[in-house]
Amino acid sequence: MRPLSYLVAAGSAAALLLLASGTAVADDGFTIKDPRITESSGLAASRLHPGIYWTHNDSDDGAFVYAVDSRSGETVATLTMRGVGAPRDVEAISIGPDGNVYVGDIGDNLNGSWSHVWIYRFPEPKQLTNATVDATQFTVKYADGPRDAEALMVHPKTGRVYIASKHEDGGGLYEGPARLSAGGTNVFRRVGEVPWVTDGAFSPDGKELVLRSYFSARAYEWKDGGRLGADRRVGAPFQGQAESVTYTADGAAMMFGSEGIGSDVRRVEVEGEGDAGRDGSEPKSPSTGGSSVDDGKGGGGGGDVGGGGGTVTLGLVALGGVFVAFLALKRLVRRS
């Protein structure tokens, strides 16, 4: 995500000084060391290679996907996708139950002006080596018109592809057809409402969907029929440019990534089943009138921080102010 991204990063970094004492995050993870990876916008845990995470840059990088070893932070393989044309704004990556890697060229920095976007798919390689892989390209349109999006998730049981759109006033969860078709247009239909989302991921058992924004994350129960159920707060780390999330292959933790040279990927342990939420309250369903979702603008349920007291409250207020200022400036730039 390029427009005004450095403003967001600067504001987030300033707010970190106020929030450091209250963030409930495990202190392990890794740093991406490859100088070519300057805008890691998606993250997916390998199904074939333990400890390996697939990532990619944002727009203008080319048809490349990188395998990063979490034990060293080094890139151990670079894949070049063949047969997909020139990627436009790659924002997300996910691995399906069919063993394929799905890459979402779904961003739209012009705020929903492109008539279609693309998904690329190729088999996860059995050997970690630099290679050119043949990828299938799928054309995607939304039933209710063009959308900007940064989150693409493949359900680990059904193989169905979902996209979460991104908008300052909240986005939508879109469901793709049961099977993607390379021979025509794949229409994604809105099936739910979501907050501002920069990435998302299903748990390996398919029972939960986590969605993250710049300053928070929530995990939703995934109900039969492919719909959002009750949700809970997730102790997401505060990062300068919070862009990606994935579950570890064993489902024991979530990995949160960010953009930038030498960006960090942080690990957050998954709470036990039946947990009512980090603040002890009962989870709320998105179908109810009450808003339990932090929309990334500093309001709503911004309680992703554990046990912070006044310092954390002050930090959340600062974050909200930074983000509101960012949105106001963004609108001003658009009008001018």
N, C-alpha and C positions, 0 to 999 in steps of 0.2 A: 504494500500500500504506500504510494508515494506522496500524494497531495498532503501537505502540512504535517507529514509524519514526524519531522524533526521537532515541530512544536509540541506534539503530543509527547514525544520522548523526553523533551526538556522538562515539560510540566510534571510528568510522572517521576522523573529523577529528583526533582525538587521536593515532591511530596514524600519520597522515600525517607527523607531525614526525619519526618514526623512519625512515620509508620514503623520504623525498624523494631521498636520494642514490642510490637504486638502481633507480628505476622506468624501464623502457625504453619510452618513449612518445614519439611524434613531437609536436613542440611547436606544432601547428597544429590548427585546428578552429574553433568559433564559440561564442558565448554567446547563448542565447535571451533576447531583450530584452522580449518581450511580457509585461506584468505579469499578464495573465490566465492565462498558462501557469505554474502554480505546482507542478504534479505531473506533469511530462512522463514518462509511463510506457512509451511505445512510440516507435519511430523507423523510418521507411522512406524510402529514397532514391527520389525521383520518377523515373519512366521517361520522362516527356514533357518535363520542365523541368529542365535541368542545374543542379545546385547547390541544388535545392529538396529539403527534407526534410519529410515529413508527420509530425505528432505529435499528441498528445491528452493531456488531463489524466486523472488517475485518477478515482475515483468522485465523484459529486455535482457534476459540472460540466455535464452535459447532453449532447446529441447533437452535439457539436462536434468538428471535425477542423481542424487548423491547418497551413498551408503556411509554412514558415520558410525564408528565404533565407540560405544558409550564408555568403554574402559580407558580409552586413550584420547577421545575427542578427534581422532584423525579420520580422514576420508579413506576408506579402503576400496572403494569402487565408484566409478563415474559411468553412468549409463547415458547414452545418447538415443533418444527416441527417433525412430525413422518412420516416415509415412504419415506425419501429423501436420505438415505445413509449419508455419511460423507461429509458435505460441504467443499469445497476446498479453495475458495477465494471469499467470498461474498462481493460485492461492491455496490449494489444498491437496492432500494426498491421503489415501486410505487403501487398505488391503482387504479384499473380499474372501468369502469362504471358498471360492473357486481357485484360490492361489494367485489371483491376478492383482497387480498394483493399479489403482485408479488415480489418475492425476486430474485435478479440476482446474481447467483454464476458464474460470468462472468470474473473475474480478471484472469490474467495470468502473474505472476511476472517473468516468464521465457521468456517473450516477444513473445508470440504467439507460444508456443511449444505444447500445448495440442490440440488434434484432435477435442475435443468437450467441451462445457461448459453446464451449466444447469440453468433452471429457475424453481423456486418453487412457487406454488400457493395454497392459502388457503383462506376461507371466513374470512373477518374481524369479529372478535367476537363481539357479542352484549353486553357482560358483560366484564368488565375489571377486570380480575382475573388471577392469575397464572394458566396456563392450558397447556395441550398437545393437539395439533391440527393436524388433518390429512391433509397432503399436497400432492399435485400432482406434480410429477417431470417431466420436459420436457427437452429432449436432444436438444441442439442447435449446429448447425455448420454454418459457413459463406461460401457463395458461392465462394469467392475468397481466401479461406484458413484461417488458424487460426489467431486470433487477440487477443490482450490484450484490455480489455474494463473495464470501471468503471461506465458507465451511462446506465441505463435502464429506459425507459419511456413508460407508457401505455396511449394511447390517450383516453381522458375522454368521447369521443362521440362514436368512432368506436370500441374501445377496442383493437385496434391493438398494438402490442408491437414493440418498436424500441430500438436499441442499438447503442450507439456512441462509436466507438473504440478510443483507445488512443495511440498516437505515437508522438515522439518529432518533427517529420516533418509534423504533421497534421494527422487526422484520417478520418474515414468515418461514415456516418449515414446509419444504416442497418435496413431494414424493414422486419419484420417477416410475416409469412403467415396470412391470414385473421383469421384463428382459429388455435391455437396451438394444436398439437396432442401428446398425451401421449404414443401412440403406435408406433411411429416412430421418425425419425430425422426431426427437424424443421429447414429448411434452410433459413437463413437471407441473403437478397440481398442488395448490396450497392446502395443507392438512392441519396446520396449527400456527399459533402465534408465538414468537420468540422475542427476546430482547435484542439489543445491539450485540452481534456475534462476530468474532474474528476467527473462530475455528470450533470444531466439535469432533467428538469421537464416541463410538459405541464401546461398551465394555465387551471383553471377549465372549462372555456368555449371552450377550445380546439383551440383557435385562435392564440396562441403564444407558442413557445418553448424556454425556457431559457437554455443555456449551460454555465457552469462555468469551469474555469481552476484554477490554483494556484493563479494567480494574477488578474484575470479579469472575466467578464461575459458579454454575449451578449444575447439579446432576438430577436428571429426570428419570422417573420410572418409565420403562418402555412397555406399554400395554399391548395386549393381543390386538391385532388388526393394525398395528403401526401407528399408535397415537401416544402423545405425551401424557404421563400420569403425574403423581405427586412429585414434588421437587424438594431438594435440600441444598443448603449452602455447601460449597467446597472451599477449603482453605487454599485458594490459589495464591501464588506468589505475586508480588508487585514487581513488574518488569518494565523497563523503559519503553519497549514497543512490543506489547503482549500479542503474539500472533498465532501461536499453535498449541495444540494439546493432543495427546494420544494416551491410551492405556498401555502399560507394559504388557508383554505377551501373556504373562500369567494372570493379569488382572489385579495384581496386588497393589498397584500404584498407578497414578497418573503422572505423565511427564509434560511439563509446561515449557514452551520455547518462546524465544523472542528474536527480533531482527537485530541486525548490526554485525559488524566485524567482531569475531570472538564472542558471539552471543552465548549466553548460558541456557542450559536446559535443566529445569529444577524438578525434583521428584516430590510428590505428595502422596502419602499413603492413603489407600481407600478405606473409608470408615466401614465398620461392620454392618451386616444386613440388619435392617430394622432400626437403625440409628435415626433418631428423630431430627437430627440436625446439630450443627456445631454449637448453637445457642441454647439447645435443649428444648426448643419449641417443636410442635408437631409440624410435619411437612404439609405444605399447602398445594392444592391442585391448581394448575393453570386455568381450569375451567371455572373456578370460583371468581367472584368479583374482586376479592382482595388481591393486591399485587404483592407477591413475595419474590419477585424477580428484580435484581439490580440491572437496570438498563444501561449501565455503563456511563450514566450522566450524573452520578453522585447522589441519586435519590433512591427510594424504594428500599429493598432488603439488602443493603450494602454491608451485611454482617459477616463477611468472609474472614474476618480477622478474629482470632481467639484471644479472650482475656486481656483486652488492651486498656480499659479504663479511659481516662480523659485524654491521654496522648493519642490513642487510636481514634477516638471520636474527632479530635481536632484534625487528625490526618485525613479522615474521610471527608470532613468539610472542605479541607484544602483541595483534595482530589476532585470533589464535586465542582468547586469553583474553577479549577483549571480546565475541566472538561467543558463546562458551560461556556467559558471564554473561547475555547477552541471551536465549539459549534457556532458561536456567534460570528467569529472571524471567518469560518468556513462559508457561512451563508453570505457574508459580506463579499467574499472573494467571488462567489458564484454570481452574485448580482452584478458585480463590476466587470 
